[in-house]
Amino acid sequence: NGKTVDKNNLKLLFVGQLWEAKGADLAIRSLSRLEEHGISAILTIVGDGKKSYKRDLRKIAKENDIIDRVDFVGKVTREELKNFYRDNDILLFPTYSWYKEPFGIVILEAMNQGISVIASNSGGPKEIITDGENGLLFESGKVESLTKKIINLVKAPQLYKGIRKKAFDSINDIFNIAFVGKRIIMFYNNIL
């Protein structure tokens, strides 16, 4: 579908466990920076986690005067999650590089539902995303870098469209490689 991004109503999504490593704080801080660039956005946070960390996130949102634009949804079912992917414009996957993020299944699910992904350039995400092709990578831990990538997508509708299409196409390749890899391992296990 020819979905475009509206800078007056940008819908950002974070999906993951709420604890320090996952970088939800970066997503919130970035949201407040977008305002300065004439982009009005809301951020939906799907997932649950540490109570103290959730308190910290709310505090960051309050301090930046954007608490009314951050929606803490909590846990959802896998079916509901699909709707969140479909209803939002960009998935933010801002894991800190000190946490070795394994293969990011959330990224694959998002791509499969046609949402553009901006992820930190470390670990699993870097294996899935080729920057500027099937997603965007930002400098891990850097709010400025994340904000810049969001602005890039919003200001370049063609880039946004192209990334969504390539992301969807690359899903098949990634899954096929994973599938083939499993088959090869099974094959060798049988021989041995």
QUIVENFEN-V696822 format. One record per residue. N is the residue number from 1. RES is the residue in three letters. PHI is phi in degrees with one decimal (* if undefined). PSI is psi in whole degrees, 0 to 359 (* if undefined). Layout:
n:N res:RES phi:PHI psi:PSI
n:N res:RES phi:PHI psi:PSI
This chain:
n:1 res:ASN phi:* psi:153
n:2 res:GLY phi:-89.2 psi:54
n:3 res:LYS phi:-66.7 psi:135
n:4 res:THR phi:-118.8 psi:166
n:5 res:VAL phi:-100.0 psi:139
n:6 res:ASP phi:-109.5 psi:117
n:7 res:LYS phi:-68.8 psi:346
n:8 res:ASN phi:-90.0 psi:353
n:9 res:ASN phi:-154.4 psi:60
n:10 res:LEU phi:-81.6 psi:131
n:11 res:LYS phi:-110.5 psi:109
n:12 res:LEU phi:-100.2 psi:148
n:13 res:LEU phi:-131.5 psi:138
n:14 res:PHE phi:-123.3 psi:129
n:15 res:VAL phi:-127.4 psi:123
n:16 res:GLY phi:161.2 psi:175
n:17 res:GLN phi:-68.8 psi:143
n:18 res:LEU phi:-93.4 psi:93
n:19 res:TRP phi:-153.2 psi:164
n:20 res:GLU phi:-46.0 psi:315
n:21 res:ALA phi:-60.2 psi:330
n:22 res:LYS phi:-78.7 psi:348
n:23 res:GLY phi:74.4 psi:23
n:24 res:ALA phi:-59.2 psi:331
n:25 res:ASP phi:-61.9 psi:324
n:26 res:LEU phi:-65.2 psi:320
n:27 res:ALA phi:-61.7 psi:317
n:28 res:ILE phi:-67.0 psi:314
n:29 res:ARG phi:-61.0 psi:321
n:30 res:SER phi:-64.9 psi:321
n:31 res:LEU phi:-55.5 psi:318
n:32 res:SER phi:-70.4 psi:332
n:33 res:ARG phi:-73.1 psi:329
n:34 res:LEU phi:-60.7 psi:323
n:35 res:GLU phi:-50.6 psi:315
n:36 res:GLU phi:-61.9 psi:339
n:37 res:HIS phi:-102.5 psi:19
n:38 res:GLY phi:71.8 psi:24
n:39 res:ILE phi:-112.7 psi:122
n:40 res:SER phi:-100.4 psi:117
n:41 res:ALA phi:-130.9 psi:158
n:42 res:ILE phi:-123.2 psi:152
n:43 res:LEU phi:-122.8 psi:124
n:44 res:THR phi:-103.4 psi:126
n:45 res:ILE phi:-109.6 psi:112
n:46 res:VAL phi:-104.9 psi:125
n:47 res:GLY phi:136.4 psi:167
n:48 res:ASP phi:-132.7 psi:170
n:49 res:GLY phi:176.0 psi:215
n:50 res:LYS phi:-63.3 psi:129
n:51 res:LYS phi:-57.8 psi:314
n:52 res:SER phi:-63.2 psi:322
n:53 res:TYR phi:-69.8 psi:320
n:54 res:LYS phi:-61.3 psi:322
n:55 res:ARG phi:-61.6 psi:315
n:56 res:ASP phi:-58.6 psi:317
n:57 res:LEU phi:-62.5 psi:316
n:58 res:ARG phi:-61.5 psi:321
n:59 res:LYS phi:-63.4 psi:316
n:60 res:ILE phi:-60.2 psi:316
n:61 res:ALA phi:-63.8 psi:318
n:62 res:LYS phi:-63.9 psi:312
n:63 res:GLU phi:-59.4 psi:327
n:64 res:ASN phi:-90.9 psi:5
n:65 res:ASP phi:62.1 psi:37
n:66 res:ILE phi:-130.2 psi:19
n:67 res:ILE phi:-57.1 psi:328
n:68 res:ASP phi:-74.8 psi:353
n:69 res:ARG phi:-114.1 psi:11
n:70 res:VAL phi:-118.1 psi:121
n:71 res:ASP phi:-109.5 psi:110
n:72 res:PHE phi:-87.7 psi:107
n:73 res:VAL phi:-88.9 psi:332
n:74 res:GLY phi:82.7 psi:202
n:75 res:LYS phi:-77.7 psi:144
n:76 res:VAL phi:-133.7 psi:165
n:77 res:THR phi:-76.9 psi:165
n:78 res:ARG phi:-61.4 psi:323
n:79 res:GLU phi:-64.0 psi:313
n:80 res:GLU phi:-61.7 psi:323
n:81 res:LEU phi:-58.4 psi:321
n:82 res:LYS phi:-55.9 psi:319
n:83 res:ASN phi:-65.8 psi:323
n:84 res:PHE phi:-62.8 psi:318
n:85 res:TYR phi:-60.4 psi:316
n:86 res:ARG phi:-70.5 psi:326
n:87 res:ASP phi:-84.8 psi:352
n:88 res:ASN phi:-110.9 psi:164
n:89 res:ASP phi:-91.7 psi:317
n:90 res:ILE phi:-137.4 psi:131
n:91 res:LEU phi:-92.5 psi:127
n:92 res:LEU phi:-99.6 psi:128
n:93 res:PHE phi:-126.6 psi:75
n:94 res:PRO phi:-95.4 psi:41
n:95 res:THR phi:-53.1 psi:139
n:96 res:TYR phi:-74.1 psi:145
n:97 res:SER phi:-70.3 psi:340
n:98 res:TRP phi:-69.8 psi:343
n:99 res:TYR phi:-98.2 psi:118
n:100 res:LYS phi:-76.8 psi:90
n:101 res:GLU phi:-63.4 psi:122
n:102 res:PRO phi:-72.3 psi:185
n:103 res:PHE phi:-47.5 psi:122
n:104 res:GLY phi:-86.8 psi:94
n:105 res:ILE phi:-62.8 psi:326
n:106 res:VAL phi:-59.2 psi:319
n:107 res:ILE phi:-61.6 psi:315
n:108 res:LEU phi:-63.8 psi:316
n:109 res:GLU phi:-60.7 psi:317
n:110 res:ALA phi:-62.9 psi:312
n:111 res:MET phi:-57.6 psi:319
n:112 res:ASN phi:-65.1 psi:334
n:113 res:GLN phi:-96.3 psi:6
n:114 res:GLY phi:79.5 psi:29
n:115 res:ILE phi:-108.3 psi:138
n:116 res:SER phi:-71.2 psi:145
n:117 res:VAL phi:-118.1 psi:133
n:118 res:ILE phi:-118.0 psi:119
n:119 res:ALA phi:-128.3 psi:161
n:120 res:SER phi:-75.1 psi:149
n:121 res:ASN phi:-83.3 psi:59
n:122 res:SER phi:-146.7 psi:157
n:123 res:GLY phi:52.3 psi:222
n:124 res:GLY phi:-52.5 psi:312
n:125 res:PRO phi:-54.2 psi:322
n:126 res:LYS phi:-66.6 psi:334
n:127 res:GLU phi:-76.6 psi:333
n:128 res:ILE phi:-92.0 psi:319
n:129 res:ILE phi:-100.5 psi:131
n:130 res:THR phi:-102.0 psi:116
n:131 res:ASP phi:-54.7 psi:127
n:132 res:GLY phi:85.4 psi:354
n:133 res:GLU phi:-108.6 psi:287
n:134 res:ASN phi:-105.6 psi:12
n:135 res:GLY phi:171.4 psi:183
n:136 res:LEU phi:-123.6 psi:144
n:137 res:LEU phi:-114.1 psi:137
n:138 res:PHE phi:-118.7 psi:166
n:139 res:GLU phi:-70.2 psi:114
n:140 res:SER phi:-48.2 psi:130
n:141 res:GLY phi:83.7 psi:356
n:142 res:LYS phi:-106.4 psi:110
n:143 res:VAL phi:-59.5 psi:319
n:144 res:GLU phi:-59.5 psi:316
n:145 res:SER phi:-64.8 psi:317
n:146 res:LEU phi:-62.3 psi:313
n:147 res:THR phi:-60.1 psi:317
n:148 res:LYS phi:-60.5 psi:319
n:149 res:LYS phi:-67.0 psi:322
n:150 res:ILE phi:-63.2 psi:314
n:151 res:ILE phi:-60.1 psi:317
n:152 res:ASN phi:-53.7 psi:313
n:153 res:LEU phi:-66.8 psi:319
n:154 res:VAL phi:-68.7 psi:321
n:155 res:LYS phi:-83.6 psi:350
n:156 res:ALA phi:-126.1 psi:84
n:157 res:PRO phi:-55.6 psi:325
n:158 res:GLN phi:-66.8 psi:320
n:159 res:LEU phi:-61.4 psi:314
n:160 res:TYR phi:-57.3 psi:311
n:161 res:LYS phi:-61.8 psi:313
n:162 res:GLY phi:-61.3 psi:318
n:163 res:ILE phi:-63.6 psi:317
n:164 res:ARG phi:-60.9 psi:318
n:165 res:LYS phi:-66.9 psi:312
n:166 res:LYS phi:-64.2 psi:325
n:167 res:ALA phi:-61.4 psi:313
n:168 res:PHE phi:-62.6 psi:317
n:169 res:ASP phi:-65.7 psi:320
n:170 res:SER phi:-72.3 psi:340
n:171 res:ILE phi:-54.8 psi:313
n:172 res:ASN phi:-58.5 psi:315
n:173 res:ASP phi:-62.4 psi:314
n:174 res:ILE phi:-62.4 psi:313
n:175 res:PHE phi:-66.2 psi:322
n:176 res:ASN phi:-63.8 psi:319
n:177 res:ILE phi:-62.9 psi:315
n:178 res:ALA phi:-61.5 psi:318
n:179 res:PHE phi:-66.1 psi:312
n:180 res:VAL phi:-60.4 psi:317
n:181 res:GLY phi:-56.2 psi:315
n:182 res:LYS phi:-61.6 psi:318
n:183 res:ARG phi:-62.8 psi:319
n:184 res:ILE phi:-62.9 psi:316
n:185 res:ILE phi:-62.2 psi:317
n:186 res:MET phi:-60.2 psi:317
n:187 res:PHE phi:-59.6 psi:311
n:188 res:TYR phi:-66.2 psi:322
n:189 res:ASN phi:-60.6 psi:322
n:190 res:ASN phi:-67.3 psi:319
n:191 res:ILE phi:-64.6 psi:316
n:192 res:LEU phi:-78.9 psi:*
